[in-house]
Amino acid sequence: MAFDVYDDYEQGERVQQWLRKNGVSIAVGIGLGLAMIFGWQQWKSHRANHEQAAASEYSALQLAVAQSRGNEIDMRTETLLKDYSDTAWSVFAAGERAQRNVMAGQFDKASGDLDWAKAHAKDPSLKALVELRDAQLKYAQGKPQEAIAALDAMQGKSFVALVQELRGDALVKLGRPDDARKAYQAAIAAMGDSAPQRGVVQTKLDDLAVAGKQGA
């Protein structure tokens, strides 16, 4: 294999020529690299401040809710949805407004709030929670079949006990006690022994057994 042998002077000359030819490109590359690092740090700082501001706004919203300050509740909720829609705090705010609308009998408004929350929830667990709330809303509206469809559409395996309990409730409404029994049993199996809701689901399961004996 042929190769060139250079003394120190020749190697130095070649290095100098290469730098004169490529020095600008190197300088630009270094500058861009530094700019990217600086920009990334700036973005992280902005993001942290943005999240902190959203958290503060949500905290203020919670205080307004606790003190039943209606106008402030509406204002701070709108601020979170408008200015902080890219944070989880806005999803919490939309979900809580949906709950207030349900309590006021405004089911259509509640459904709109949950649709907004689903569209903006980025975290899979948070999105699953909103989807569960949507299924609960459909059940509260007297739409058990739609509630089951909403549960079937949920992604992942989050909130298994709550999902199965609601599925059992909907199946009872649809007159399908055997399927409801399986759902309640699945709910209990997904709970810990000390889960507060365990006794409630067990009561529902026992009621099915009593109803079955009475109907026999």
C-alpha positions in Angstrom: 0.0 0.0 0.0 1.4 3.4 -1.0 1.4 6.3 1.4 3.0 9.7 1.7 5.5 10.5 4.3 5.6 14.2 5.4 8.1 15.9 7.7 6.8 18.2 10.4 7.1 21.3 8.1 5.1 19.7 5.3 2.4 18.5 7.7 2.2 22.0 9.2 1.8 23.6 5.8 -1.0 21.2 4.8 -2.8 21.8 8.1 -2.6 25.6 7.5 -3.9 25.2 4.0 -6.8 23.1 5.1 -7.7 25.6 7.9 -7.6 28.5 5.4 -9.9 26.6 3.1 -12.3 25.2 5.7 -11.9 27.7 8.6 -15.1 29.6 7.8 -17.1 26.4 7.8 -15.6 25.3 11.1 -16.4 28.6 12.7 -20.0 28.6 11.4 -20.4 25.0 12.6 -19.2 25.9 16.1 -21.4 29.0 16.1 -24.4 27.0 15.2 -23.6 24.4 17.8 -23.3 27.1 20.5 -26.5 28.7 19.3 -28.4 25.4 19.5 -27.1 24.8 23.0 -28.0 28.3 24.1 -31.4 28.1 22.4 -32.2 24.8 24.1 -31.3 26.2 27.5 -33.5 29.2 26.8 -36.4 27.0 25.7 -36.1 24.8 28.8 -36.1 27.9 31.0 -39.1 29.3 29.1 -40.9 26.0 29.4 -40.2 25.7 33.1 -41.5 29.3 33.7 -44.6 28.5 31.6 -45.4 25.4 33.6 -44.9 27.2 36.9 -47.2 30.0 35.7 -49.9 27.4 34.7 -49.6 25.7 38.1 -50.0 29.0 39.9 -53.1 29.8 37.8 -54.5 26.4 38.6 -53.8 26.9 42.3 -55.7 30.2 42.2 -58.6 28.5 40.4 -58.8 25.9 43.2 -58.9 28.6 45.8 -61.7 30.4 43.9 -63.6 27.1 43.7 -63.2 26.5 47.4 -64.6 30.0 48.1 -67.4 29.7 45.5 -66.3 32.8 43.6 -68.1 32.1 40.3 -66.8 34.9 38.1 -63.2 34.2 39.1 -63.7 30.5 38.5 -64.9 31.2 35.0 -62.1 33.7 34.3 -59.3 31.5 35.6 -60.6 28.4 33.8 -60.7 30.4 30.5 -57.2 31.6 31.1 -55.9 28.1 31.6 -57.6 26.8 28.5 -56.5 29.8 26.3 -53.0 30.6 27.6 -51.8 27.3 28.9 -53.6 24.8 26.6 -50.3 22.9 26.2 -50.1 22.0 29.9 -51.8 19.3 32.0 -53.2 22.0 34.2 -55.6 23.1 31.4 -56.8 19.6 31.1 -57.5 19.4 34.8 -59.4 22.8 34.6 -61.5 21.6 31.6 -62.4 18.3 33.4 -63.4 20.1 36.6 -65.6 22.5 34.6 -67.2 19.5 33.0 -68.0 18.2 36.5 -69.5 21.5 37.5 -71.6 21.4 34.4 -72.8 17.9 35.2 -73.8 19.0 38.6 -75.8 21.9 37.0 -77.5 19.5 34.6 -75.6 21.0 31.6 -74.6 17.7 30.0 -74.0 19.1 26.5 -71.5 21.7 27.9 -69.9 19.0 30.0 -69.5 16.8 26.9 -67.8 19.8 25.1 -65.4 20.3 28.0 -64.4 16.6 28.0 -63.9 16.7 24.2 -61.6 19.6 24.6 -59.7 17.8 27.4 -59.3 14.7 25.4 -57.9 16.7 22.5 -55.3 18.4 24.7 -54.3 15.6 27.0 -50.8 14.4 26.1 -50.0 12.1 28.9 -51.6 8.6 28.3 -52.8 8.2 31.9 -54.4 11.7 31.9 -56.0 11.0 28.6 -57.4 7.7 29.9 -58.8 9.5 32.9 -60.6 12.0 30.7 -62.0 9.1 28.5 -63.3 7.4 31.7 -65.0 10.7 32.7 -66.6 10.8 29.2 -67.9 7.3 29.7 -69.3 8.2 33.1 -71.0 11.2 31.6 -72.7 9.1 29.0 -73.9 6.7 31.7 -75.2 9.7 33.7 -77.1 10.8 30.6 -78.9 7.4 30.5 -76.9 6.1 27.6 -75.4 2.8 28.9 -74.6 1.4 25.5 -72.7 4.6 24.6 -70.9 4.4 27.9 -69.7 0.8 27.1 -68.6 1.9 23.7 -66.6 4.8 25.3 -65.0 2.3 27.7 -64.1 -0.1 24.8 -62.4 2.8 23.0 -60.1 3.6 25.9 -56.4 3.1 25.2 -54.2 1.1 27.6 -55.1 -0.6 30.9 -55.4 2.4 33.2 -58.1 2.6 35.9 -59.1 -1.0 35.4 -61.2 -1.3 38.6 -63.2 1.9 37.8 -63.6 0.9 34.2 -65.0 -2.5 35.1 -67.3 -1.2 37.8 -68.8 1.3 35.3 -69.1 -1.4 32.7 -71.0 -3.5 35.3 -73.3 -0.6 36.1 -74.0 -0.1 32.4 -74.6 -3.8 31.8 -77.1 -3.9 34.6 -79.0 -1.0 33.0 -79.0 -3.0 29.8 -80.5 -6.0 31.5 -77.4 -8.2 31.2 -76.8 -9.4 34.7 -74.4 -12.3 33.8 -72.1 -9.9 32.0 -72.4 -7.3 34.7 -71.4 -10.0 37.3 -68.2 -10.7 35.3 -67.4 -7.0 35.1 -67.9 -6.5 38.9 -65.8 -9.5 39.6 -63.0 -8.1 37.4 -63.3 -4.8 39.2 -62.8 -6.5 42.6 -59.9 -8.5 41.3 -58.2 -5.3 40.2 -58.5 -3.7 43.6 -56.4 -4.1 46.6 -57.9 -5.7 49.7 -58.2 -2.4 51.5 -59.6 -0.4 48.5 -62.4 1.9 49.8 -64.5 1.1 46.7 -64.2 -2.7 47.2 -67.2 -2.9 49.5 -69.4 -0.9 47.2 -68.7 -3.1 44.2 -69.2 -6.2 46.4 -72.6 -4.9 47.4 -73.5 -4.5 43.7 -72.4 -8.0 43.1 -74.4 -9.3 46.0 -77.5 -7.4 44.8 -77.2 -9.2 41.5 -77.2 -12.5 43.2 -80.3 -11.6 45.3 -82.1 -10.4 42.1 -81.1 -13.6 40.4 -82.6 -15.7 43.1 -85.8 -13.7 43.2 -86.2 -14.0 39.5 -85.6 -17.7 39.5 
